[in-house]
Amino acid sequence: MVADFEVRHRVAVVTGGSSGIGLRFVQAYLDAGASVVAVSRSPGPLTELKTKYPDQLVHVAADLSKPQACYIVVESALAAFGQVDILVNAAGVNPRKNSDELSFEDWEMTVNLNLTAPYLLAKGFVGPMRERCWGRVINIASLQTERAFPNGIAYGATKGGVGQLTRAMAEEWSRFGVGVNAIGPGFFPTALTQRVFENEDLVNQLAAQTCIGRNGTLDDLVGPLMFLSSPASDYVTGQILYVDGGFTAK
Ligand SMILES: NC(=O)c1ccc[n+]([C@@H]2O[C@H](COP(=O)([O-])OP(=O)(O)OC[C@H]3O[C@@H](n4cnc5c(N)ncnc54)[C@H](OP(=O)(O)O)[C@@H]3O)[C@@H](O)[C@H]2O)c1
């Protein structure tokens, strides 16, 4: 038997699809022949990508820190291609503030975007997935799902929550064919981590904390994404797949 990594003809919703990890995922799905509904507040580079993949890509503009917007996104995404097979919850923020600087608004926005939106979107898409006995929810966890980092009270709390949300959703939905897993990236250069990557000493220090000896490139995430998106991972659920060069192993 040859493992089946096929995602052609699937429809994937990727939140945070306009930048960084989400944008790389959008490109990976398009290259693999899947259709994509990318969600973010503004389209950014998706406008140009749409000209290359006019029939495969739809952008939905939404502020996912507003719960009401999540309900609208579910309706728009289901309407775009008639079904949704895969949900990737990649939109996220990290305020990087200590407790004295962190306002209630910072906290609320971080919790809403990083934790509440993945729950509301998954809850919205799981019904049709269960009816068709196949689906995937892929959350984006973090090293902060496992470890405390400086200025990480809000972000760390949400990413810890994402880990348990993943396991709890897997417990409820896996028997209906809906696999729920998370990817836990190490350090990848994106807008979110720009301040980290501007500090050369810190970059080298983080790289030295991995088993492999370097930080991630966005291409490192594509294989794990395809595995978790395809029938190859049919018996994998409730897991956090760390793509961190061995950071959490060391
Ligand atoms: N980069 C890393 O090393 C790393 C490591 C571990 C985990 N992660 C996680 O990976 C995910 C993606 O991060 P990234 O590094 O790719 O960040 P990024 O480049 O900053 O991208 C963030 C994405 O989220 C969208 N977004 C932000 N606020 C939003 C809102 N209110 N409503 C809707 N969309 C919103 C942004 O688009 P708009 O601004 O247009 O809305 C953008 O598409 C996050 O969950 C992050 O926690 C990243």
The ligand as a Tripos MOL2 file, in Angstrom:
@<TRIPOS>MOLECULE
LIG
   48    52     1     0     0
SMALL
NO_CHARGES

@<TRIPOS>ATOM
      1 N1          6.0140   32.6150   12.9990 N.am      1 LIG1
      2 C1          6.3140   31.7540   13.9520 C.2       1 LIG1
      3 O1          7.4750   31.4810   14.2590 O.2       1 LIG1
      4 C2          5.1970   31.0720   14.7110 C.ar      1 LIG1
      5 C3          5.5610   30.1680   15.7000 C.ar      1 LIG1
      6 C4          4.5550   29.5030   16.4080 C.ar      1 LIG1
      7 C5          3.2360   29.7300   16.1030 C.ar      1 LIG1
      8 N2          2.9100   30.6230   15.1310 N.ar      1 LIG1
      9 C6          1.4820   30.8060   14.8530 C.3       1 LIG1
     10 O2          1.2700   30.7100   13.4640 O.3       1 LIG1
     11 C7          0.1140   31.4680   13.1180 C.3       1 LIG1
     12 C8          0.4780   32.3820   11.9430 C.3       1 LIG1
     13 O3          1.4810   33.2710   12.3900 O.3       1 LIG1
     14 P1          2.4560   34.0120   11.3810 P.3       1 LIG1
     15 O4          3.7770   33.9680   12.0010 O.co2     1 LIG1
     16 O5          2.2480   33.5090   10.0140 O.co2     1 LIG1
     17 O6          1.8960   35.5190   11.5410 O.3       1 LIG1
     18 P2          1.6940   36.7030   10.4960 P.3       1 LIG1
     19 O7          2.6460   36.6100    9.3670 O.co2     1 LIG1
     20 O8          1.6580   37.9360   11.3310 O.co2     1 LIG1
     21 O9          0.2250   36.4390    9.9150 O.3       1 LIG1
     22 C9         -0.9050   36.6250   10.7250 C.3       1 LIG1
     23 C10        -2.1440   36.4550    9.8680 C.3       1 LIG1
     24 O10        -3.2930   36.6000   10.7130 O.3       1 LIG1
     25 C11        -4.1680   37.5670   10.1230 C.3       1 LIG1
     26 N3         -4.8750   38.2920   11.1840 N.ar      1 LIG1
     27 C12        -4.3140   39.0510   12.1640 C.ar      1 LIG1
     28 N4         -5.2930   39.6080   12.9050 N.ar      1 LIG1
     29 C13        -6.4710   39.1920   12.3620 C.ar      1 LIG1
     30 C14        -7.8430   39.4400   12.6690 C.ar      1 LIG1
     31 N5         -8.2230   40.2250   13.6930 N.pl3     1 LIG1
     32 N6         -8.8110   38.8390   11.9110 N.ar      1 LIG1
     33 C15        -8.4440   38.0540   10.8680 C.ar      1 LIG1
     34 N7         -7.1730   37.7770   10.5360 N.ar      1 LIG1
     35 C16        -6.2080   38.3490   11.2690 C.ar      1 LIG1
     36 C17        -3.2510   38.4980    9.3240 C.3       1 LIG1
     37 O11        -3.9440   39.1590    8.2720 O.3       1 LIG1
     38 P3         -4.5990   40.6380    8.4470 P.3       1 LIG1
     39 O12        -3.6160   41.4470    9.2500 O.co2     1 LIG1
     40 O13        -4.8210   41.1440    7.0480 O.co2     1 LIG1
     41 O14        -5.8990   40.4180    9.1550 O.co2     1 LIG1
     42 C18        -2.2730   37.4890    8.7610 C.3       1 LIG1
     43 O15        -2.7930   36.8780    7.6070 O.3       1 LIG1
     44 C19        -0.3110   32.2040   14.3820 C.3       1 LIG1
     45 O16        -1.3440   31.4850   15.0060 O.3       1 LIG1
     46 C20         0.9290   32.1560   15.2490 C.3       1 LIG1
     47 O17         0.6040   32.2040   16.6050 O.3       1 LIG1
     48 C21         3.8630   31.3110   14.4360 C.ar      1 LIG1
@<TRIPOS>BOND
     1     1     2 1
     2     2     3 2
     3     2     4 1
     4     4     5 ar
     5     4    48 ar
     6     5     6 ar
     7     6     7 ar
     8     7     8 ar
     9     8     9 1
    10     8    48 ar
    11     9    10 1
    12     9    46 1
    13    10    11 1
    14    11    12 1
    15    11    44 1
    16    12    13 1
    17    13    14 1
    18    14    15 2
    19    14    16 1
    20    14    17 1
    21    17    18 1
    22    18    19 2
    23    18    20 1
    24    18    21 1
    25    21    22 1
    26    22    23 1
    27    23    24 1
    28    23    42 1
    29    24    25 1
    30    25    26 1
    31    25    36 1
    32    26    27 ar
    33    26    35 ar
    34    27    28 ar
    35    28    29 ar
    36    29    30 ar
    37    29    35 ar
    38    30    31 1
    39    30    32 ar
    40    32    33 ar
    41    33    34 ar
    42    34    35 ar
    43    36    37 1
    44    36    42 1
    45    37    38 1
    46    38    39 2
    47    38    40 1
    48    38    41 1
    49    42    43 1
    50    44    45 1
    51    44    46 1
    52    46    47 1
@<TRIPOS>SUBSTRUCTURE
     1 LIG1         1 GROUP 0 **** ****
